[in-house]
Amino acid sequence: MYPSISLGTRRGIAQCAAPNGTFCIVALDHRRALIKSLSRYGDKTVQEGIRFKKDVVRALSPYSTAFLMDPMLGAGPAVADDTLSGAAGLLVSVEETGYAGPSHARVSRLPEGWGVDKIKRMGASAVKFLVYFNPDSETAGAMKELTSQIAEECKRYDIALFLEILTYDSSEEEPAWSSQKRSDVILRSIEELTALGGDILKVEFPGGASDSRRAWEDACRRVCGWRQWDPGWPLGLERSLILGW
């Protein structure tokens, strides 16, 4: 098992999984969006956001294998006062929230003064890096360089990397993104970015809601690169995958 994965990375992935190798990870790395949502119910502050995340951690810890958290509202405060149990896995986001640039040429960024080294020092199980990507976008080259940089730093500090890819339409003219084009962009993005690194891939489901089951299966086979599509594969495989809509 894990023939080419270092011990630190292997240990980090195991901390985020159940004994049978499945993930049940609660995503709590929202920042601006969370504060904005809370503000609808009154004059909510950063402290309210921290309190909300701690409440969620306490409530869902018995049912979760790990928590994905941001450094400001989530991971730092939850670790500092032991709200997050040492038995739970901890993924910490390395990227800045949201993206810069226009919607058809998005740019993922890193916060000033934050990086893989600090995530490792705080005792996290893994780094999560979300990259907005379209292989046809004018920003594709820069995003590949940033992905490669994060992957190399994770190797240097021997910590697992959960690579999350969010695609988008790079055209300024087309009003709607067809299911086929969306699927093609997702699959091409996976091919280009996973070649640069990452241990766990979190990616959009590579099919449209109205596509046939056969189309779904074909797309998933392309993602996995395997002859058989099995949604229940064990964590013991060299790389694992998380699909989402």
C-alpha positions as CSV (number, residue, x, y, z in Angstrom):
1,M,0.0,0.0,0.0
2,Y,1.2,3.6,-0.8
3,P,4.2,2.4,-2.7
4,S,5.4,5.9,-3.7
5,I,3.9,8.0,-0.9
6,S,6.1,9.3,1.9
7,L,5.3,8.4,5.5
8,G,4.2,11.9,6.5
9,T,1.8,12.1,3.6
10,R,0.5,8.6,4.3
11,R,-0.1,9.4,7.9
12,G,-1.9,12.6,7.1
13,I,-4.3,10.9,4.7
14,A,-5.0,8.1,7.2
15,Q,-5.8,10.7,9.9
16,C,-8.5,12.1,7.6
17,A,-10.1,8.8,6.9
18,A,-12.2,6.2,8.7
19,P,-10.6,2.7,9.3
20,N,-12.2,1.4,6.2
21,G,-10.5,4.1,4.1
22,T,-13.6,6.3,3.4
23,F,-13.7,10.1,4.0
24,C,-16.4,11.9,5.9
25,I,-15.0,15.5,5.9
26,V,-16.9,18.5,7.0
27,A,-16.0,21.6,4.8
28,L,-15.7,24.6,7.1
29,D,-13.2,26.8,5.3
30,H,-15.7,29.4,4.2
31,R,-14.7,33.0,5.2
32,R,-16.3,36.0,3.5
33,A,-19.3,34.0,2.4
34,L,-19.9,32.9,6.0
35,I,-19.7,36.3,7.5
36,K,-22.0,37.6,4.8
37,S,-24.5,34.9,5.5
38,L,-24.4,35.5,9.2
39,S,-24.9,39.2,8.8
40,R,-28.4,38.6,7.4
41,Y,-29.4,37.7,10.9
42,G,-28.0,40.8,12.6
43,D,-24.7,42.6,13.0
44,K,-22.4,39.5,13.0
45,T,-18.6,39.8,13.4
46,V,-15.6,37.7,12.9
47,Q,-16.0,36.4,16.5
48,E,-19.5,35.2,15.6
49,G,-18.0,33.3,12.7
50,I,-15.5,31.7,15.0
51,R,-18.2,30.8,17.4
52,F,-20.3,29.3,14.7
53,K,-17.5,27.1,13.4
54,K,-16.7,25.8,16.9
55,D,-20.3,24.9,17.4
56,V,-20.4,22.9,14.2
57,V,-17.2,21.1,15.1
58,R,-18.6,20.1,18.5
59,A,-21.8,18.9,17.0
60,L,-20.4,16.9,14.1
61,S,-17.1,15.6,15.6
62,P,-18.7,12.2,16.5
63,Y,-19.7,11.7,12.9
64,S,-16.8,13.1,10.9
65,T,-13.4,11.8,10.0
66,A,-11.9,15.2,9.5
67,F,-12.6,18.9,9.2
68,L,-11.5,21.3,6.4
69,M,-10.9,24.7,7.9
70,D,-9.5,28.1,7.1
71,P,-6.7,29.5,9.3
72,M,-8.5,32.6,10.6
73,L,-12.0,31.6,11.6
74,G,-11.5,27.9,11.9
75,A,-8.3,26.0,12.4
76,G,-6.4,28.4,14.6
77,P,-9.2,29.0,17.1
78,A,-10.4,25.4,17.2
79,V,-7.0,24.0,17.8
80,A,-6.0,26.7,20.3
81,D,-8.7,25.8,22.8
82,D,-9.0,22.1,22.0
83,T,-12.5,22.4,20.4
84,L,-11.1,20.2,17.6
85,S,-10.2,16.8,19.1
86,G,-6.7,15.4,18.4
87,A,-8.4,12.3,17.1
88,A,-10.0,14.2,14.2
89,G,-8.1,14.9,10.9
90,L,-7.5,18.5,10.1
91,L,-7.2,19.9,6.6
92,V,-6.2,23.6,6.3
93,S,-6.8,25.7,3.2
94,V,-3.7,27.4,1.8
95,E,-5.4,29.7,-0.7
96,E,-7.0,33.1,-0.3
97,T,-10.8,33.0,-0.3
98,G,-12.4,33.7,-3.7
99,Y,-10.6,34.7,-6.8
100,A,-9.1,37.8,-8.5
101,G,-9.7,38.9,-12.0
102,P,-12.8,38.6,-14.2
103,S,-15.1,35.6,-14.1
104,H,-13.7,34.3,-17.4
105,A,-10.0,34.6,-16.4
106,R,-9.9,33.7,-12.7
107,V,-6.8,33.8,-10.5
108,S,-6.3,31.9,-7.3
109,R,-4.0,33.6,-4.8
110,L,-2.1,32.9,-1.5
111,P,-2.7,35.0,1.5
112,E,0.2,37.2,2.6
113,G,2.2,35.5,5.4
114,W,0.5,32.2,5.1
115,G,1.7,28.9,3.5
116,V,2.4,25.2,3.6
117,D,5.1,25.6,6.2
118,K,2.8,27.2,8.7
119,I,0.1,24.6,8.1
120,K,2.6,21.9,8.8
121,R,3.8,23.6,12.0
122,M,0.3,23.9,13.4
123,G,0.0,20.1,13.2
124,A,-2.5,19.8,10.4
125,S,-3.0,16.5,8.6
126,A,-3.1,17.9,5.1
127,V,-3.0,21.0,3.0
128,K,-6.1,21.9,0.8
129,F,-5.4,24.0,-2.3
130,L,-8.4,25.2,-4.4
131,V,-7.4,26.4,-7.8
132,Y,-9.8,28.0,-10.3
133,F,-8.8,26.6,-13.7
134,N,-9.7,26.4,-17.4
135,P,-7.0,25.1,-19.7
136,D,-8.1,27.6,-22.4
137,S,-8.0,30.6,-20.1
138,E,-5.3,33.3,-20.3
139,T,-4.5,32.6,-16.7
140,A,-4.0,28.8,-17.1
141,G,-0.2,29.0,-17.2
142,A,0.0,31.1,-14.0
143,M,-2.3,28.7,-12.2
144,K,-0.3,25.7,-13.3
145,E,2.8,27.4,-11.9
146,L,1.1,28.1,-8.6
147,T,-0.2,24.5,-8.4
148,S,3.3,23.2,-9.0
149,Q,4.7,25.5,-6.3
150,I,2.2,24.3,-3.7
151,A,2.8,20.6,-4.6
152,E,6.5,21.0,-4.3
153,E,6.2,22.7,-0.9
154,C,4.0,19.9,0.3
155,K,6.6,17.4,-0.7
156,R,9.3,19.4,1.0
157,Y,7.4,19.5,4.3
158,D,6.1,15.9,3.9
159,I,2.4,16.8,4.2
160,A,-0.6,15.5,2.2
161,L,-2.1,17.7,-0.5
162,F,-5.8,17.7,-1.3
163,L,-6.0,19.4,-4.7
164,E,-9.4,20.9,-5.4
165,I,-10.1,22.0,-9.0
166,L,-13.0,24.4,-9.8
167,T,-13.6,25.0,-13.5
168,Y,-15.3,27.8,-15.2
169,D,-16.3,29.1,-18.7
170,S,-13.4,31.1,-20.2
171,S,-15.5,32.6,-22.9
172,E,-16.8,36.2,-22.7
173,E,-19.4,35.6,-25.4
174,E,-21.1,32.3,-24.9
175,P,-24.1,32.8,-22.6
176,A,-24.4,29.2,-21.6
177,W,-21.9,26.4,-21.0
178,S,-23.0,23.1,-22.6
179,S,-22.8,19.9,-20.6
180,Q,-20.3,18.4,-23.1
181,K,-18.0,21.4,-23.0
182,R,-18.2,21.5,-19.2
183,S,-17.3,17.8,-19.0
184,D,-14.4,18.3,-21.5
185,V,-13.0,21.2,-19.5
186,I,-13.1,19.3,-16.2
187,L,-11.4,16.2,-17.7
188,R,-8.7,18.3,-19.4
189,S,-8.1,20.3,-16.2
190,I,-7.7,17.1,-14.2
191,E,-5.2,15.8,-16.7
192,E,-3.1,18.9,-16.7
193,L,-3.1,19.7,-13.0
194,T,-2.7,16.2,-11.5
195,A,0.4,15.8,-13.5
196,L,1.9,18.5,-11.3
197,G,1.2,16.9,-8.0
198,G,-1.4,16.2,-5.3
199,D,-2.4,13.2,-3.3
200,I,-6.2,13.5,-3.1
201,L,-8.2,15.0,-5.9
202,K,-11.4,16.9,-5.2
203,V,-13.2,17.8,-8.4
204,E,-16.6,18.5,-9.8
205,F,-18.5,15.5,-11.1
206,P,-17.5,15.3,-14.8
207,G,-21.0,14.9,-16.2
208,G,-24.2,16.8,-16.6
209,A,-27.3,16.3,-14.5
210,S,-29.2,15.3,-17.7
211,D,-26.6,13.0,-19.1
212,S,-27.1,9.2,-19.3
213,R,-25.7,6.8,-16.7
214,R,-23.4,5.5,-19.5
215,A,-22.0,9.0,-20.1
216,W,-21.4,9.4,-16.4
217,E,-19.5,6.1,-16.2
218,D,-17.4,6.9,-19.2
219,A,-16.5,10.3,-17.8
220,C,-15.6,8.7,-14.4
221,R,-13.4,6.1,-16.1
222,R,-11.5,8.9,-17.8
223,V,-11.0,10.7,-14.5
224,C,-9.7,7.5,-12.8
225,G,-7.8,6.1,-15.7
226,W,-9.0,2.6,-14.8
227,R,-10.9,0.1,-16.9
228,Q,-13.5,-0.4,-14.2
229,W,-15.3,2.4,-12.5
230,D,-15.8,1.4,-8.8
231,P,-17.1,4.2,-6.5
232,G,-16.1,2.1,-3.5
233,W,-12.4,1.8,-4.0
234,P,-10.2,1.5,-0.9
235,L,-7.9,4.3,0.4
236,G,-5.0,1.9,-0.1
237,L,-4.8,2.9,-3.8
238,E,-2.0,5.3,-4.6
239,R,-4.3,8.2,-5.2
240,S,-7.9,8.8,-4.2
241,L,-10.7,10.9,-5.5
242,I,-13.6,13.0,-4.1
243,L,-16.3,13.9,-6.6
244,G,-18.9,16.6,-6.1
245,W,-21.6,18.4,-8.1
